Amino acid sequence: MIDLTIAVADGATVYVPIPCRCTLAKMVAVFQSSDVAANDTIKAYRDSTEVNAVTAVTEAGLVPEVGVPDSTHGQLIFDPESATAANQVIKLISGSENGSAAAIVTLSLDESAYVKQAASEA
């Protein structure tokens, strides 16, 4: 497991280069304000496909909030050598309704990612 820690400003879109072929195993955010609105979010994407989301549960902020992997796309693979540039980065978008979604985000990457492939496709 590889952990990357990123600072994300409220309303920001941040592109995080990945160091290896991996999946996003876990995302944890600490909103950096005591003025967090319930439902403020930090979302992780591969290109335009959401793979994980942290939603503020408490309005107090300053506590770890654990992300929830997308049930369909949570295991998408990121690859720094992909021919598709958007698959080489994790895109983080923070959004606030009326609080502050600035956060410190830790991305836990599982570098044992693989694709199941039938022998006939190899």
C-alpha positions, 0 to 999 in steps of 0.5 A: 500500500502506498499513501499520498497526502494532498492539500485540496482547497475549497472548490479546487480541482487537483490532478495527482500523478500516480507512482505505479499501476494501482487502484484507489483502495481508500480515501480519508479527508480531514476538512480544515475548518470548523465551518463545514457544511454537512454534505460537503464533498471531496470526490476522486475520479479517473477521467470523468468517472467517480471512483470514491467520495468523502462526504462530511458527516459532521459540521464540526470539521477537523476530524477524519472522514472516510471515503466510500468507493463507488460500487461500480467503478471503485476498482478502476485501475490507474496506470502511469504508463497508460496511453490515455493521459487521464488514466495516469492521474487521480482527479480530486474535486472539492465542493462546498454548499455553504461551508468550506471543503478545504481538506487534507486528503490521504489516498491509499493506493493498492499497487497489486492491481491487475486485470483478469483476462481470459487466456484467449485474449492474452 
